[in-house]
Amino acid sequence: MLLDVLVPAYENTQGLERLLEAYSSAPDTVRLVVFDDSKSQSVQEFLQKHPCFHRITYQRNIPSLGAIPNWNALLEFSTARYLMVLHHDEVPMDDDFFHQIVAEIHDGLDALHLDLWLPGVFPRTLRLHSSRRIRLLVLKYCPSYLLRRNLLGPPSTLVLKSRWRLPFDSEVPWLVDVDWYVLVS
């Protein structure tokens, strides 16, 4: 497998709906892995009704693991050459999102920065985490700024070679959104 898209889900199907729209046309070299930490069955029921459920690797955590242990369980499960952690409330903007990633990583990159969107308050509205230009400027000229403020968004704006995979540290939860950026900068 070339790319594992690791989704730690929790009680929210809005982002999953948009994600599955893009994943339905993804290449066979991309695997979607969802570890569901929800207390209710809403995510499970939603996914099971979706036409591409047969292409998804799904696991419901009973009992719930908690956010960071769930992310780490996904990392341990991943066997692909590349991985990304895509939270349940983040969405790709384009239907060919996964084709674009596959085309980029075939060049042998260690890491790839992405633009991802957050679902807005109103249905079907989206907002950008931060612009790619700002992220690249911070990473190039002042990566230590990441330790003071999460300007870049979550680690899901990165696709990493699996060899760069580091577990998220439960002891410092305020850094889980920046530690991968510091790693690759």
N, C-alpha and C positions, 0 to 999 in steps of 0.2 A: 504494500500500500504506500502511496506517495504522501498523502496528507490525511491526518486525523483532525477533524474539527470537533473539539471537546466542549460539550455544552453542560455546565452545571445548572440544572433547572430548579426553580423554586416558585411554585404557585403562580406563574405568569405565562400565559399562552400568547400574548400579543406579539412579542418579539419572535417567538417560535413560528408563528404563522408566516411572517415575512421571510424568516430563515428557510422554512420548508419550500416556499415558492422558488427561492433561488436554488435550493438543493435538488429540487425535482429534475433539473436539467444538468446537474453536476456530472463531471466525468466519473467513470467507474473507479478511478484511482483516488477518489476522495471518499472517506468514510465519515459519517456523522455519528458521534457517540454521545448519548444523552444519559447522564446520571441524575436522576430525579430525587431531590431531597425534600419534596413537598410533603406536608402533613395530609393534605387532601388528595384525591385521585384525579383532580382536574387536568393536570398535565398528561398523565397516563391516558386518560380517556380521549383527550384531544389528539395525542399522537397516534393512538390505535385506530382512530377514524380516518387519519390522513392516508391518501393513496400511496405515498412513498414510505409508509411505515416499515414495509418489508426490507427496505434498504438501510434502515436505521438500527444501530446497536443501542438498545435501551435497557437501563437497569433502574429499578426503584429501590432506594435505600430505606430499609425498615430495620431498625429505627433510623431516623435522620442522622447524618454524620455531622452536619454543621457546614458552613460555607467553605472554609479553607480545607478541612479534611476531605470534602467532596471534590474540590479542585485537585487535590493531591491524588485522590483515588483515580481520577480521570488520567492524570499524568502517568501513573503507574500502569494503567491499562493500555495506554497507547503503544503501538508497535510500528507506526509509520515512520518514514524518513523525516517528515516534517510534521509539525503540530501547531495548532492554535487553540487557545481557550476563548470561546465565544460565549459570553454570558447570555442568558435567556432574554434579557431586555435590550439587546443590541442587534442591529440588523444590517445586512448588506444592502446597498442601494440598488445595485444592478442585478438583473436576473442572470447575467453571465459572470457574476462575481467569482465563482469557483474556477471557471475557465481562465479568468484573468490571473488568479493566483497560480494555477498550474503552469501557465505560460511563463510567468515570472520565475518560479522556483526551478524550472528546468535549466536555468542558467547556473545552478549550483550555489545560489546565495546562501549565506548563513542565517540571515534574518531579512524580513520584508516588512515594511511599515504599510499599514492599510488605513483607508478612510472608512469609518463605521458610523452608523447613525443610531440615535436613540429614539424610540417611539415617543411622540409627544403626548400631551394631555388629551388632545382631541384625536379620535380615531383616524388613522392613516396619515397623520402629520409626523414629520421627522425633524430632528435637529442634529447637527454635526457635533461630535465630541470636541475636536479642535482641528484647525487646518493643518495639513501636511507640512506646509511651509514653517509654521511656528514650531511644530514638533522637531523638524530637522534642524532648525536654528538652535533650539535648546540642546538637543543631543550633540550637536557639533561644537558649540561654543561654551556651553555651561551645563553639562550633565549633572553637576552637583545640585543644581536648582531643583531637580526632581525629588530630592530628599526633603525639600521645604514645602513644595506645593505640587499637587497632582495636576499639572497643566495638560498632560498628554492623554488622559483617560486611562482605562484599564488595560491590562496586558493583552487583551483581545485585539488590539490594533497591531499586534505582532504575529508573524508566522516565523517560527524558529526551526532550525535543524534540530532533530531530536537529541543530538549530542550536547546541545546547549540547555537542555531541560534541567531545571532546578526545581525542587519542591518549594512550595510557598511556605513561609515560616509562620506558624500559628502564634508564636511568641511575640511577633511584631506585626499585628494585623494592619496597622496604619501604613505599612510599606508594601503590602502585597500588590498594589497597583503600580508600583514603580520599580520593584527589584529586577524585573526582566529588562527594563530599559537601561538600568545601570550596568547590567551584565553585557549588553551588546553595544554600549556606547564607548 
